[in-house]
Amino acid sequence: MGGFKRAAWVRVLPFACYMLFIVIADVLERFGVDAAELRWLYVVKVGCVALLLWTFRKEYIELAQPRLHLRTIACAVFFGIVVFLLWIVLDAPWMTMGESAGFDPTAGGKMDYPLALVRIAGAALVVPLMEELFWRSFLTRWLTDPDFLAVRPDRVRIATTVVAVLLFGVEHNLWFAGVVAGSVYSYLYWRERNLWPPILAHAVTNGLLGIWVLATANWRYW
């Protein structure tokens, strides 16, 4: 693989792996495998994605940027909280796409705490890193210029950002909330010229959402 191809693939493969497991789970469920039996597939999915991210960690040069200032951290946390609050209310019928059974970590009416903790850890630690590397760092810049590593975050075209945000939205059952979230994370990326703020905001959103889901048993939001 050439320089560009490898730079692209190391950012695409973790995301592709994650999506592949979603397809595998859907196929198995269609073949009659009970949804409850597929819950632990999430552990394998997140584990594989984390392994890929660790394997390619030295090639993610955008993650080697200077430490964030306290103001930037506070801003990212604030926007992460805002997106969480919007996510749980932007659920009108026209804002959703299809039906989602979500992820139910209970068994026999009792909480499976190890599974629930893995679900929160995966959503708050692995997914934000994987998705922001793909959506913001790779796709948004690649749509601007195939030589995406040379594209500064503040030089990304508005049109390509819109395309990436819309695709990010339809990746989720709550597509409108996804578009809002993608817009906020893209704004942080553009404003700070650094991938860590959207990663942090994304992690805060997912972490709070996980805690809220466990507290309210609204599994469909998972």
Order of alpha helices (4+ residues) and beta strands (2+ residues): alpha-alpha-alpha-beta-beta-alpha-alpha-alpha-alpha-alpha-alpha
